[in-house]
Amino acid sequence: MNTRSQTKQTIFGKEKELEKEKENIKILFVEIDFDEASEAWRSNKKCIGNGYYKYICSQKTKSGNQCKRESLHFCEYCKIHTPKK
């Protein structure tokens, strides 16, 4: 059992430890542009309604536009643009 003076010493000792820890803490600020992040996330997806999306082929066509076909399951290309092995 601690006396009042012993309890005060342990409390002040803990406060000093906390002050030392506060000196070592660095505050980092993160700025996220959610509109840009949403646009980037949707760049390879096609909305099919009700908040559902399907991945689209990431290959460029001859005209330079992105292929709009649905990609194969677990693949980033459609049936036509899948690399031949």
N, CA, C and O of each residue as an XYZ file, in Angstrom:
340
protein
N       0.845     -1.175      0.000
C       0.000      0.000      0.000
C       0.890      1.238      0.000
O       1.864      1.321      0.748
N       0.537      2.197     -0.853
C       1.326      3.424     -0.958
C       0.776      4.517     -0.056
O      -0.430      4.607      0.175
N       1.684      5.347      0.451
C       1.260      6.520      1.202
C       0.892      7.604      0.200
O       1.132      7.442     -0.997
N       0.315      8.704      0.665
C      -0.065      9.793     -0.234
C       1.142     10.374     -0.955
O       1.065     10.678     -2.145
N       2.237     10.529     -0.260
C       3.435     11.104     -0.899
C       3.993     10.142     -1.950
O       4.464     10.589     -2.996
N       3.950      8.842     -1.695
C       4.431      7.870     -2.679
C       3.527      7.874     -3.920
O       4.008      7.765     -5.048
N       2.236      7.998     -3.702
C       1.300      8.036     -4.820
C       1.559      9.273     -5.674
O       1.553      9.180     -6.901
N       1.787     10.431     -5.049
C       2.069     11.659     -5.786
C       3.349     11.509     -6.595
O       3.418     11.972     -7.734
N       4.344     10.881     -6.032
C       5.608     10.696     -6.748
C       5.411      9.829     -7.991
O       5.969     10.118     -9.049
N       4.616      8.766     -7.861
C       4.404      7.903     -9.032
C       3.588      8.628    -10.087
O       3.835      8.450    -11.280
N       2.624      9.440     -9.682
C       1.813     10.201    -10.642
C       2.694     11.214    -11.369
O       2.609     11.333    -12.591
N       3.537     11.944    -10.640
C       4.408     12.929    -11.270
C       5.444     12.247    -12.158
O       5.830     12.795    -13.191
N       5.888     11.083    -11.775
C       6.842     10.333    -12.587
C       6.219      9.923    -13.917
O       6.867      9.995    -14.962
N       4.962      9.494    -13.873
C       4.257      9.109    -15.101
C       4.018     10.327    -15.980
O       4.117     10.235    -17.204
N       3.702     11.474    -15.369
C       3.484     12.696    -16.143
C       4.757     13.103    -16.870
O       4.694     13.546    -18.017
N       5.908     12.962    -16.225
C       7.177     13.293    -16.872
C       7.444     12.358    -18.051
O       7.947     12.789    -19.088
N       7.108     11.083    -17.891
C       7.276     10.129    -18.993
C       6.379     10.505    -20.163
O       6.795     10.421    -21.319
N       5.151     10.921    -19.870
C       4.224     11.314    -20.923
C       4.718     12.562    -21.650
O       4.577     12.665    -22.869
N       5.295     13.510    -20.910
C       5.838     14.715    -21.535
C       6.977     14.367    -22.479
O       7.081     14.950    -23.559
N       7.834     13.427    -22.093
C       8.922     12.991    -22.958
C       8.376     12.320    -24.219
O       8.900     12.538    -25.312
N       7.332     11.509    -24.075
C       6.727     10.846    -25.231
C       6.093     11.862    -26.174
O       6.175     11.712    -27.393
N       5.455     12.905    -25.613
C       4.835     13.942    -26.435
C       5.878     14.673    -27.275
O       5.585     15.073    -28.402
N       7.070     14.852    -26.757
C       8.131     15.526    -27.495
C       8.544     14.706    -28.718
O       8.953     15.276    -29.730
N       8.446     13.391    -28.639
C       8.863     12.517    -29.728
C       7.782     12.299    -30.784
O       8.072     11.766    -31.856
N       6.555     12.696    -30.503
C       5.448     12.482    -31.434
C       5.485     13.544    -32.523
O       5.616     14.737    -32.247
N       5.365     13.080    -33.785
C       5.297     13.996    -34.915
C       3.881     13.955    -35.469
O       3.286     12.886    -35.603
N       3.355     15.114    -35.787
C       2.006     15.201    -36.338
C       2.122     15.280    -37.851
O       2.822     16.137    -38.390
N       1.425     14.376    -38.528
C       1.418     14.362    -39.979
C       0.020     14.723    -40.470
O      -0.979     14.220    -39.954
N      -0.041     15.592    -41.462
C      -1.317     15.978    -42.035
C      -1.458     15.314    -43.398
O      -0.537     15.346    -44.214
N      -2.609     14.719    -43.632
C      -2.876     14.048    -44.895
C      -4.066     14.736    -45.551
O      -5.140     14.860    -44.962
N      -3.851     15.176    -46.775
C      -4.930     15.796    -47.522
C      -5.307     14.869    -48.664
O      -4.475     14.562    -49.518
N      -6.551     14.424    -48.685
C      -7.029     13.511    -49.715
C      -8.093     14.215    -50.538
O      -9.070     14.729    -49.994
N      -7.901     14.237    -51.841
C      -8.905     14.779    -52.748
C      -9.817     13.622    -53.142
O      -9.474     12.830    -54.019
N     -10.972     13.525    -52.499
C     -11.859     12.389    -52.700
C     -12.466     12.364    -54.094
O     -12.758     11.288    -54.614
N     -12.661     13.525    -54.710
C     -13.186     13.551    -56.079
C     -12.174     12.929    -57.041
O     -12.541     12.132    -57.904
N     -10.920     13.291    -56.890
C      -9.862     12.726    -57.733
C      -9.687     11.229    -57.465
O      -9.490     10.453    -58.399
N      -9.758     10.826    -56.214
C      -9.614      9.413    -55.859
C     -10.769      8.602    -56.435
O     -10.558      7.493    -56.927
N     -11.986      9.140    -56.380
C     -13.146      8.445    -56.920
C     -13.030      8.300    -58.436
O     -13.348      7.249    -58.992
N     -12.577      9.354    -59.095
C     -12.397      9.312    -60.548
C     -11.345      8.276    -60.941
O     -11.528      7.547    -61.916
N     -10.256      8.208    -60.195
C      -9.205      7.230    -60.474
C      -9.713      5.805    -60.241
O      -9.378      4.897    -61.002
N     -10.508      5.606    -59.209
C     -11.036      4.273    -58.907
C     -11.991      3.812    -59.998
O     -12.006      2.634    -60.355
N     -12.794      4.740    -60.533
C     -13.776      4.397    -61.561
C     -13.169      4.292    -62.959
O     -13.862      3.886    -63.892
N     -11.910      4.643    -63.126
C     -11.314      4.708    -64.463
C     -11.315      3.373    -65.196
O     -11.369      3.367    -66.426
N     -11.259      2.255    -64.507
C     -11.252      0.956    -65.174
C     -12.511      0.140    -64.850
O     -12.488     -1.091    -64.876
N     -13.606      0.843    -64.545
C     -14.849      0.164    -64.205
C     -16.015      0.754    -64.986
O     -15.962      1.895    -65.445
N     -17.065     -0.040    -65.128
C     -18.272      0.385    -65.814
C     -19.438      0.192    -64.847
O     -19.608     -0.893    -64.290
N     -20.239      1.236    -64.644
C     -21.367      1.164    -63.720
C     -22.479      0.335    -64.347
O     -22.864      0.571    -65.492
N     -22.995     -0.636    -63.597
C     -24.092     -1.461    -64.098
C     -25.367     -1.229    -63.287
O     -26.337     -1.975    -63.423
N     -25.365     -0.200    -62.448
C     -26.554      0.182    -61.682
C     -26.530     -0.296    -60.248
O     -25.843     -1.257    -59.903
N     -27.300      0.399    -59.411
C     -27.427      0.069    -57.988
C     -26.096      0.025    -57.247
O     -25.948     -0.740    -56.294
N     -25.145      0.815    -57.661
C     -23.847      0.856    -56.989
C     -22.931     -0.304    -57.331
O     -21.911     -0.497    -56.668
N     -23.270     -1.080    -58.349
C     -22.431     -2.202    -58.776
C     -21.594     -1.783    -59.977
O     -22.029     -0.988    -60.810
N     -20.385     -2.330    -60.049
C     -19.465     -2.013    -61.130
C     -18.852     -3.284    -61.677
O     -18.704     -4.277    -60.964
N     -18.493     -3.243    -62.966
C     -17.759     -4.338    -63.589
C     -16.474     -3.762    -64.134
O     -16.440     -2.624    -64.602
N     -15.411     -4.554    -64.071
C     -14.147     -4.122    -64.629
C     -14.219     -4.143    -66.147
O     -14.850     -5.024    -66.731
N     -13.571     -3.171    -66.789
C     -13.500     -3.153    -68.245
C     -12.061     -3.383    -68.683
O     -11.125     -3.205    -67.904
N     -11.899     -3.777    -69.930
C     -10.584     -4.071    -70.490
C      -9.696     -2.831    -70.414
O     -10.160     -1.723    -70.682
N      -8.439     -3.004    -70.057
C      -7.533     -1.864    -69.914
C      -6.668     -1.638    -71.155
O      -5.798     -0.767    -71.154
N      -6.900     -2.412    -72.203
C      -6.121     -2.285    -73.436
C      -6.637     -1.104    -74.263
O      -7.832     -0.805    -74.248
N      -5.738     -0.439    -74.978
C      -6.101      0.649    -75.878
C      -6.450      0.071    -77.246
O      -5.831     -0.895    -77.692
N      -7.437      0.659    -77.907
C      -7.812      0.225    -79.251
C      -6.890      0.903    -80.269
O      -6.031      1.704    -79.899
N      -7.075      0.578    -81.548
C      -6.247      1.176    -82.601
C      -6.428      2.682    -82.669
O      -5.495      3.404    -83.020
N      -7.613      3.162    -82.338
C      -7.884      4.601    -82.376
C      -7.324      5.337    -81.150
O      -7.354      6.566    -81.103
N      -6.818      4.595    -80.164
C      -6.219      5.201    -78.977
C      -7.153      5.289    -77.789
O      -6.732      5.681    -76.701
N      -8.412      4.931    -77.977
C      -9.376      4.943    -76.870
C      -9.284      3.642    -76.082
O      -8.790      2.631    -76.582
N      -9.769      3.683    -74.844
C      -9.767      2.473    -74.034
C     -10.871      1.535    -74.502
O     -11.981      1.976    -74.801
N     -10.568      0.248    -74.564
C     -11.558     -0.778    -74.924
C     -12.646     -0.773    -73.854
O     -12.342     -0.692    -72.664
N     -13.897     -0.859    -74.263
C     -15.019     -0.795    -73.313
C     -15.622     -2.163    -73.017
O     -16.640     -2.246    -72.330
N     -15.018     -3.237    -73.518
C     -15.545     -4.582    -73.266
C     -15.290     -4.992    -71.819
O     -14.366     -4.508    -71.164
N     -16.142     -5.900    -71.344
C     -15.983     -6.413    -69.987
C     -14.742     -7.303    -69.933
O     -14.530     -8.131    -70.819
N     -13.933     -7.135    -68.904
C     -12.720     -7.946    -68.770
C     -13.067     -9.339    -68.271
O     -14.103     -9.557    -67.642
N     -12.179    -10.269    -68.566
C     -12.374    -11.641    -68.108
C     -12.187    -11.717    -66.600
O     -11.551    -10.848    -66.002
N     -12.736    -12.744    -65.994
C     -12.641    -12.920    -64.542
C     -11.177    -13.076    -64.137
O     -10.468    -13.907    -64.704
N     -10.718    -12.296    -63.173
C      -9.339    -12.291    -62.663
C      -8.326    -11.931    -63.743
O      -7.191    -12.405    -63.707
N      -8.718    -11.107    -64.693
C      -7.813    -10.676    -65.758
C      -8.136     -9.218    -66.071
O      -9.284     -8.798    -65.923
N      -7.148     -8.443    -66.499
C      -7.403     -7.043    -66.790
C      -7.745     -6.793    -68.253
O      -7.957     -5.647    -68.649
N      -7.801     -7.861    -69.070
C      -8.108     -7.718    -70.483
C      -9.374     -8.485    -70.846
O      -9.779     -9.407    -70.138
N      -9.997     -8.092    -71.963
C     -11.171     -8.812    -72.469
C     -10.712    -10.019    -73.275
O      -9.516    -10.273    -73.415
N     -11.683    -10.759    -73.803
C     -11.388    -11.976    -74.557
C     -10.512    -11.684    -75.768
O      -9.632    -12.480    -76.097
N     -10.734    -10.576    -76.424
C      -9.989    -10.229    -77.644
C      -8.559     -9.775    -77.335
O      -7.634    -10.108    -78.076
N      -8.370     -9.022    -76.256
C      -7.063     -8.435    -75.956
C      -6.201     -9.257    -75.002
O      -5.115     -8.812    -74.630
N      -6.657    -10.451    -74.594
C      -5.861    -11.283    -73.698
C      -4.609    -11.725    -74.425
O      -4.692    -12.264    -75.529
N      -3.429    -11.502    -73.816
C      -2.170    -11.907    -74.488
C      -2.130    -13.405    -74.733
O      -2.515    -14.203    -73.878
N      -1.661    -13.767    -75.904
C      -1.538    -15.190    -76.266
C      -0.274    -15.741    -75.647
O       0.746    -15.054    -75.593
N      -0.331    -16.989    -75.175
C       0.839    -17.609    -74.537
C       1.592    -18.456    -75.514
O       2.606    -19.056    -75.157
